[in-house]
Amino acid sequence: MLSLPLLSALAHERLPSELADRFCSLLEPRGQMLSAARPGDDRVGALGGEPLLPESLDWPTWEGHGPLSFIASLDCGPLSAAATGLALPTTGTLLFFYFDGQADDHEAWVSPSNPESLPGSRVLYVPAGTPVQPRPTPTPLKPYRQVPLRTDPAVDLPQLTNPELHEPLGLDHETVSTDPVYVEFQDAVWNLRRVLHQVGGEPANIQGEVAYEVADFPDDWDLDEFDPDNPHYDDILAEEARWRLLLQIASDEDADMLWGDAGALYWLITREDLAAHRFDQARFTWQCH
């Protein structure tokens, strides 16, 4: 995914003006990119710091292993009004926790392939009006540095060589493949691609489709033979399509977050659980390079 404002600016910098306008008119927001808020920005949440928890709520823990680290908070109000593609509540706050290994010197790992590790991640929804107060991070955890977040619409852009993009622009495949203007523009777009923080849209997969890691696939569906000849091919596609990216958190130097080798954390949720605001049913996975 790419930031729509950055992509728009690049198009007007690298393409003829009229073509840049037409190019930008084809871009449809899909999800929201999250980045460090600047002075004067509207804030939609934060990385790290101390969570605002109800007094009656215990700090999330993984029994037998220790407390989970607080990763991020999201303000549902402004996000619900943005183009996330998610049916978020119009009020309240989402809090994301993950067992990052601080509590046991990285002996235990959270993985969707290990059902016993499911308590190693948690999404809490705190309704608006709930009395809350900052909760100190329990020992032996070190809190992540707090980074206030802003949001920008994101887009999932095909290659210019894809007819879906170059034909509406009135260009042909040979031109966009050989003309230096378009080749250099495509290279510049490629250089913008990074794994960033994101709400909604398509996840930035690092090692395969994250939805396939969290989805409910019976053993007899045989994912190793994933082609139209598989008798469960349509079932596999339908199950994968149920899962939507709720939040993606990349490694972040400002927050002192590093997930493996510059990896990312992902929380996904089904359309049904999202509509019912059953955020405790969100599934977690992570990937790195």
N, C-alpha and C positions, 0 to 999 in steps of 0.2 A: 504494500500500500504506500501511497505517496501523499504528501500534504498538498491539497488543492491550491492554496495560495502560492506555495513555492513552485509548483508545476506551471501555474498560470504566468508567474513572473518569468520563468525560464522560456516559455513559449514566446512571450512578447520580446524577449531579449534575442532569441535565436531565429525566429521565423518572420517572414514578411507580415506586416501589421494585419492585413485583412485575413490572411490564413491563420494567424495566431488567434484572432477573434473567433473564427469558425472552429478552430481546434478546441478552444476553451468552452464553446457552446455545447460540445459533445461530451464534456466531462460531467459525470453524475456522482455526487457525494455518496460514499458507501462507508459508513463508520466515521469515527472522529479520532484524529491523532492527538495525543496528549504530550505537552512539552512544558518546560519550566516557565512559570508565569513571570511576566515582566511588570514593572510598576505601572499601575493603571489598568492591567488586564483583569477581566472577569475571571474568577477562579472557580474551577469545577471539582476541586479535590486536592489531594496532596500525596506524595510519596512519604513514607516513613514518619518519624516523629512519634508522638504519643496519641493513641486513639481516644476518641470521646466515647466512653462506654457507660451504659446504665449502671447504677450502683448495684443492682440485683444480679448483674451478669458477670460470671467469672471469666477471667482471662482464658482464652481457648488453649487447651493442652492436648497432647497426644499421650494417652495413658501409657505409662511404662517407659516413656521416652523424654517427655518434658514439654515446656511451653512452646507455642508457636510464635514466630516473629510477626510483627505487624508490618505489612507491606504497603498498603495504600488505602485511601478513603476516596469515595466518589459522592458528590452531591447530586442526587437524582433530579432535583428541580431543573437546573439549567441543561443537564444532559438529556432529559426527557424531551426538551424542546428542540434539541439539535438533531441533525440527520444521522442518528446512530444505526437505524434499522432495527432497533430493539424496543420492545414494549416495556420501557422502564417505568417505575412509579413516578408520579409527578412531584412527590415530596419524599423526604427521608434521606438516609445515608447508607451507603454500602461500605462495609469494612472487610478487607481481605487479609487473611493470615496464612502463613506457610511455615512448616517446620524446615528450617534452612540448615540444620545440622549443628548450630551453635551449642545446643543444649547437651549433645552427646558426642561431640567431636566427630561429627559426620559418620557415625556408625550406621544410622538408619536412613533410608532413602524413601521419598514419597514417589510412588509410581502407580499409574492406573493398572499396570499389569499385576500389582500386588494389592488385592482388596483389603488386606490388613493394614495397609498404609493410608487408607482413605481419611482417617481422622487427622492426618498430617497436613491437611489444608482445610480452610474454613471460610465461608462467606457469611457475614452477619448483616442483616437488614435492620436498621434502627429507625422506626417510624418518626416522622416529624412530631415535635411536641414531647418526646420522651426525655425526661430529665437525665442529663449525662454530665460527666466530668472527665477531665484528662486522667488517664490511668497510667501510672509509671510502669515502665518495662520491667518485668520480673527478672531476677537473676536466674541463670547466668547470662542472659541475653544482653547484647549490646544493640540499642535501637539504631535503625537506619536514620541517616540525616534527613530532616524534613525538607521537601522541595514542593512548594505550591505549584499547582498545575493549571494550565490554560488549555484550550481546545481549538483545533482547526479541522475543517472537513477534510476527509481523506478520499482518495480515488484509487481504483484498481485499473491500471492502464495497460491495454494490450500493446504489442509492438506495432510500430508504424507499418511494418510489412504485413500486418494482419488486415485483410480486406474490410473487417469491421470498422477499422479506423481510417485507412487511407482512401477508401472509396467515397465516403461522405465528404472528404476534403477535396474531391475531384482529382486525386493523384492515382498513378498506377504503381504496380509493384516494382517495376524496373526503376522508376524514378526515385522512390523512397529508399531503394536498395543501393543506388549508385551515386545519386546527387550528394555532394559533400554537405550541403545545407541540412538535408534530412538525416544523413548518416551521423553527422556530428551532433545533431539535436537528439537523436536516439541514444547516442553514447552518453550525452549529458544527463538524459533522463535516467539511464541505467545507473549512473554514478550517484543519483539522489536516493536510490533504493537502499534502505537500511531497516533493520529490525528496530522498531520504535514502540513507545507506549501507545496503546490503542484501545478504544471502546467500540465494539461492533465491527461490521465489515468482515473482510476475509483475513484470517490470521496469517502472519508472516511465518510460514513453516520453514524450519531450519533443517530438519531431518525427517521428511515425510509429513503427511497430512495429520495434523493434531486431532482432528475430529475422529479419525480412525483409531486413535489411541484411547479415547474415552468412551466411544460408542459401545452399545451392547450387541456384540456379535456372538451368536451361539457357535460352539466349536465345529459343528458339522457344516457351517457355511463355507469353510475352506477358503480363507482370504488369500492363500498362496496361489490359487487359481482364479485370480480376479479378472475375468474377461466375460464377454457375453455368453460363452458356453457354460459358465458356472450356473447351475440351476437356481442359485440364490442371488444372482447378479443384481436383479431389480430390488430385492430385499436389502442388499448391502447398500445400494445407493440411497434407498429410502431412509434407512437407519442413519446413515451419515448426514443426510440432509436435515434431520431433526435437530442437530446440534448447532448452536450459534455461539460465536465468540462473544463472551461477556467482557473480559478484560485480558489484555496482553501487557505484561510489564517486562521491558527489556533491561539488560544490564545498564546501569546508570552511574557514572562516575560522581556526579554531584551528590547523589544519595548514598554513595558508597555501596552500591548493589552490583554484585558480579555473580551471575548464574552459570557456573561451570566456565567454559571457554566462550565468553561473550554471548551467552545464551539468553533465553527468555522464559518467563512463566506464563502459563495460559490457564484461564478459567473459562469453561464452556458450559452452556445450559441448554436444555431442550426448549422448544417453542412453548410446549405445554406448561412446563415449570416456570418459565419466564412470565407467561400470561397470568399465572396464579401467584406470582411473586414468591415462589418456593426457592429462594436463593440458597437454602441449605442443601438443595439437591444439585447444585453446580458441581461439575467434575473438574479436576485439576490434572495438568501434565506440564512437563517442562522439556525443553530441548536446548542443545548447545552445539557449537561447531566441532 
